[in-house]
Amino acid sequence: MELERDEIKQKYAVLSELAPEVIYSVDTQGKILSLSPTFEKLSGWKVSEWVGKNFTEMIHPDDLPLAEERFRTGLKRRLPPYELRVRTKSGVYKIGEFHNQKNVQIGKVVGKIGVVRDVTEHKTLNTELKTRIRQQAVIAELGQMALQGVKLERLFARAIERLKDELRIEYSEIMEAAGNRLVVRAKYGWGRDVQVNKTSFPIDGSSQVGITYILRKPILVSDLANEKRFTPSLFARKYHSISEMSVLIYGGKDPFGVLAVHTKQKRIFNLDDQDFLQTIASIIALTIQRRKIEGEILQREGFFRSITEYSLDGIRLVNEKGKVLYVTPSIQKILGYSKEEYQSMSVFEIMHPDDTSVYTNVFNQCIAHPSKPYKLIYRLRHKDGTWRWIEGVGRSLLHVPGVNAIVSNFHDISQQVEMSRALESLNERLQIAVSLAQMARWSIDLDTGVLEMDAQSRQILDIPLSIKLSVNILAEYVIPEDRARLLRARSTAIKNHNRMDIEYRLRNNNGAIKWVHVVGKAVYEGKRPTRFDAVGLDITSSKEKDERKDEFISTASHELKTPITSLQLFVQLLERQTASDQKMTDAVQKVKSQTDRIKEIINDLLDVSRIETGKMKLNKEKFYLDELIDDTLEGLGDTVIRHRLAF
């Protein structure tokens, strides 16, 4: 018993050392009693700095009510996982997913034990992906409004309203250049003293919007109090604006004006925020331009409608053979080619081979159905040789005079695709890791056969970190009797897109045989498997215990059969000697019946051993239930009379 306890403690220590989650325990007052070593890796704190302190001291102030409520409730009943922000030594907060339950010792709740998983990266990626999706929806909505021909005032109002939600700002405005001043044409959040079509600012270096218009570039301000390029406006000071961002609304030779946003919270606007604001400004600019030329060039109406459709970054015109006739300068930002380089190509020249067939089919359908838009996601080769995921919408205007081309709008969505795949891969790895406590991990590159193994995997096989491995070398460690079964299981899992779940034996460098339980799954690029990830658990100890138990049952059963056989012989002698005495004969028969029953029990023990080793065979025989009942009652006859039992 003591040996088992030590073994459990040793396994717990190993699990605490290797587990990617923080394992902790606290008392009923929230005082920290223990923390696993992973705490130091994730937080930067030493374990000794927090043991004895209350766990709430490291929780974000806004999360304290939830933390305290879940702690109190968790002392009474088990709760589902919940998330809290935890302060690291650097002052940065990480998002922790808490799994815990009450700690009961000798019938008394003495605190809580649990694990904390760092989900910050997962949450950040998910949040960024959702933000990009929402922003794309805003761009699509405003682009659709522009195409529907809504009034500029309505488009302006909707644009600054959506900016409030997506950029989390309190104030915004659209300003139009009129002479040497910028006049407010639409506003959000400002008071009555900022009046549409009346309030204006000079186009000079005295204001942020003036500098934006003069320099023709975005201006980002993280803290107006420290701004040296210009003096904050009266309105910015009055309404306590701290951080601001403004971009130019282009309008051909002379820009239309400026689009600006402001917030009362200190904030550093990033490049994604700037690109999103500039895209909205571009939609406004394109819409304004369209209004100006709408009545002047009726023959090119379809051309200008395609320019603004869906508000995508690139615009391309090709003929019916795929030859590029025109592309916007943004092609260099998207694919690295200059406008001249790209216009010398066919669109099929840099198409990914796996996408050519689908693209050709959609291209032909587009020609067959003039003016009908077709949307497609495909890959194009960047000038640097890498493949970029492109989302495009195209329609045939071959029949429109002055256009005579297939017009498509497109943009680069590689980042969204990579983020989506990263999230999918992360979730799959987490599911596999949870199923086997992440005791050992390895990954096989299915193209090269290169094998990557973590330290725990190498420990099982007793392989130094300095030795490079491949999938063929790993197969040599598998016991020959299990090798074909393992390869077959892995091949089936890859083919059927299923998970592999198998137990097999390994022989490590010391000659010791190890049992492992392995779960694995392939990762695919499109339909092609590129990597096989697996996690495993050393179950040698469990297997050895089962073998010792089976050996004990078998030995004990055989040892018991010897005296029973002798007892049966003596019963047969008694039967012959007491044949004339009916009372003695009945007693001997009862002894014989009970002896036979003991022998059946011993045989049952042997049957249990055979069942567990797969050697048990069932023989079906008919029997009479009434005889079984009579025999049972007869065996209990003396006991019934002695204890005065009645049925």
C-alpha positions, -999 to +999 in steps of 0.1 A: +000+000+000+028+024+009+046+015-023+015+023-043+011+056-025+047+065-033+042+056-069+011+078-071+030+107-056+058+101-081+034+101-110+017+132-097+051+150-095+060+140-131+026+151-143+029+185-125+064+190-140+054+182-176+018+194-178+013+226-198-013+238-173-008+252-138-019+228-111-028+245-078-045+242-044-059+268-021-075+267+014-111+278+022-100+314+025-084+315-009-048+313+004-025+295-021-011+263-007+007+249-038+016+257-074+031+235-101+064+245-118+045+256-149+033+286-129+068+301-131+070+296-169+036+312-176+037+341-151+073+350-145+068+348-107+086+324-084+063+298-068+077+309-034+065+345-040+028+334-040+025+304-017+007+317+014-009+347-004-045+351-014-051+342-051-073+373-056-042+395-054-032+384-090-067+387-105-076+417-127-098+442-107-126+439-131-127+401-127-126+401-089-164+399-083-166+369-106-135+353-091-149+356-055-184+344-065-170+314-083-146+306-054-174+306-028-198+286-050-170+262-059-166+252-022-202+240-023-205+223-057-185+216-088-186+244-115-180+244-152-148+260-165-146+298-163-121+325-174-103+351-154-075+376-163-043+368-143-015+393-137+021+382-147+052+396-131+057+419-161+023+435-154+007+420-185-026+401-179-031+367-194-064+349-198-066+317-177-093+290-181-100+276-146-110+240-139-114+232-102-133+213-075-135+213-038-108+195-018-124+171+007-104+154+033-119+130+059-153+143+050-145+180+054-140+206+027-105+220+033-102+241+001-100+237-037-077+221-062-076+226-099-057+235-130-054+268-150-048+267-188-034+298-206-058+305-234-045+341-241-032+333-276-063+313-286-085+342-274-064+368-292-064+349-325-101+343-322-108+380-314-086+392-342-103+369-367-138+380-355-127+416-358-115+412-394-148+393-403-169+421-388-148+448-406-152+429-439-190+429-433-190+466-427-170+472-459-194+450-478-224+468-463-211+503-472-200+491-506-235+477-512-250+510-501-228+529-525-238+506-554-275+511-546-271+548-552-281+560-517-277+597-509-243+607-497-257+620-464-271+586-456-238+569-466-218+593-445-241+588-414-239+550-417-201+550-422-194+570-390-220+550-371-203+517-380-169+532-372-181+538-336-189+501-332-158+486-349-131+510-337-147+516-302-145+554-304-168+581-290-165+608-318-161+608-356-166+632-384-164+635-422-150+668-435-150+682-470-124+707-484-140+740-494-115+766-504-089+769-476-111+753-449-124+718-440-162+718-434-180+692-412-204+672-435-213+644-410-206+639-373-211+613-345-209+619-308-201+657-308-224+682-291-246+708-307-217+733-309-202+711-337-227+719-365-230+700-398-222+723-429-212+751-405-183+742-383-150+743-401-112+742-396-084+759-415-063+738-439-030+745-423-007+731-396-028+742-367-050+711-365-048+674-370-073+673-399-055+703-416-021+685-414-037+653-427-050+671-458-017+689-464+006+659-460-018+635-478-011+608-453-027+593-421-021+610-388-022+588-356-021+603-321-019+581-290-020+610-265-030+646-274-014+659-242+020+650-256+014+660-292+040+684-307+030+685-344-002+706-338-023+722-311-054+702-300-086+718-312-111+735-288-135+707-294-109+680-286-101+696-253-138+703-244-149+667-251-117+652-234-104+635-266-071+617-259-063+595-289-071+603-325-067+590-361-074+607-394-070+597-430-075+614-464-106+609-485-091+609-520-110+625-548-090+625-580-066+655-585-078+672-553-088+652-523-124+654-511-116+659-475-107+640-442-123+612-422-113+613-385-121+594-353-115+603-316-117+584-283-116+595-246-095+564-237-058+564-242-052+540-271-025+531-297-042+527-331-025+499-351-020+493-388-051+472-391-072+501-376-056+525-401-062+502-431-099+497-420-104+535-417-087+541-450-109+515-467-140+533-454-125+566-467-119+549-500-155+538-503-166+573-496-141+587-521-152+562-548-188+569-542-183+607-544-163+602-577-190+581-591-216+607-583-195+633-601-190+614-633-223+594-634-240+618-658-209+626-678-199+592-691-231+570-694-213+546-717-188+537-690-214+533-662-208+496-659-171+501-656-173+525-627-199+504-609-175+475-610-147+497-595-168+503-563-185+468-561-178+449-529-150+474-519-122+449-526-086+461-527-076+452-563-094+458-596-086+438-627-098+437-663-091+406-685-103+396-720-121+363-728-088+344-730-076+356-695-051+382-708-048+410-683-059+443-699-058+466-668-050+463-631-049+489-603-016+499-588-026+480-556-015+448-573+021+455-561+009+455-525-011+424-530+012+402-552+045+422-555+043+427-593+043+462-608+013+473-628+032+469-660+045+434-651+011+421-642-006+435-673+019+415-695+006+382-680-023+359-684-043+354-652-037+317-655+002+320-655+004+324-618-026+303-608-020+274-583-022+241-602-048+227-578-071+258-584-068+261-622-096+237-630-121+254-606-111+289-617-115+279-654-149+266-648-161+297-630-144+319-657-164+302-684-196+305-665-189+342-660-186+346-698-217+326-704-238+347-680-230+384-687-234+409-657-239+380-632-213+383-604-193+352-594-174+348-562-143+325-558-114+319-534-082+307-551-044+309-548-020+331-569+018+330-568+034+361-553+065+376-569+086+362-540+074+327-549+050+321-521+013+313-526-013+339-515-050+332-509-072+356-530-109+363-526-124+377-558-157+387-573-160+390-611-186+396-638-185+398-675-189+432-691-177+420-725-209+432-740-206+468-726-191+493-750-161+511-736-155+482-711-154+450-732-137+430-704-143+407-675-140+429-644-130+415-611-124+429-576-101+409-553-080+411-522-055+391-502-071+369-475-040+348-467-039+361-431-075+351-424-069+316-439-037+311-418-054+323-387-084+300-393-061+270-399-040+279-368-072+279-346-084+246-361-050+230-356-048+244-320-082+230-311-074+196-325-041+194-306-058+205-274-085+178-278-058+152-283-038+165-254-067+165-230-075+128-238-041+116-227-029+143-203-002+154-228+024+130-213+043+126-246+041+142-281+056+137-315+050+148-351+058+132-384+063+152-416+045+130-441+064+145-471+100+141-457+095+114-430+113+137-405+102+130-369+100+155-341+097+142-305+094+159-272+116+151-242+090+127-226+088+106-258+126+103-259+127+093-222+103+064-229+126+052-257+158+062-239+169+083-269+193+113-263+181+147-276+212+149-299+201+120-321+179+129-351+150+106-358+128+096-388+096+076-390+115+046-403+139+047-373+109+050-349+093+019-365+124-002-355+116+004-318+082-011-322+079-049-313+077-068-347+044-084-337+028-050-332+045-031-361+022-041-389-009-033-368+005+001-359+013+010-396-022-002-406-039+019-380-020+050-389-027+045-426-064+040-420-066+071-399-050+092-426-071+078-454-104+082-435-096+115-418-102+097-385-083+096-352-059+067-345-063+051-310-040+021-303-019+003-277+014-013-287+048-023-274+082-006-278+117-019-270+139+010-258+176+014-261+181-004-227+162-035-240+132-028-218+097-034-233+073-005-228+036-005-234+022+028-248-013+041-255-012+064-285-038+088-300-030+106-333-045+125-362-033+138-396-032+175-405-042+183-441-034+210-467-065+210-487-071+172-493-034+163-490-021+150-456+011+169-447+017+160-410+007+134-384+006+146-348+003+121-319+004+120-282+011+089-260+010+076-225+034+050-209+010+023-196+037-003-189+030-002-151-007-008-156-001-037-180+024-053-156-001-051-127-027-068-149-003-096-157+006-101-120-031-103-111-038-129-138-008-149-127-020-148-090-056-159-099-043-188-121-018-200-095-043-197-066-070-216-085-046-245-094-034-247-058-069-250-045-079-277-069-055-303-054-071-305-019-106-304-034-098-335-055-087-353-024-118-343-006-140-357-034-122-391-031-129-392+006-166-384-001-168-413-025-154-437+002-180-424+027-208-430+002-198-467+001-195-471+038-227-454+047-249-468+020-270-487+046-276-456+068-301-432+051-294-403+074-256-406+069-262-410+032-281-377+030-254-359+050-227-373+027-246-362-003-248-326+011-210-327+016-206-339-019-228-311-033-210-284-014-176-299-025-188-297-061-199-261-056-164-252-043-149-268-073-172-247-096-161-215-079-124-224-084-132-231-121-150-197-123-118-180-111-099-197-139-126-186-163-121-150-152-084-153-160-092-168-194-117-141-202-091-114-195-065-131-217-090-138-245-088-176-241-123-181-227-147-203-247-185-204-239-202-238-240-240-234-241-260-262-224-296-267-215-306-270-178-338-272-157-345-242-136-367-261-111-338-286-104-314-257-098-339-242-073-344-275-055-307-281-052-302-246-038-330-250-012-317-284-002-282-270+004-297-243+026-321-267+045-301-270+077-295-232+078-332-225+073-342-248+102-315-236+125-324-199+120-362-205+117-365-189+083-397-190+063-404-182+026 
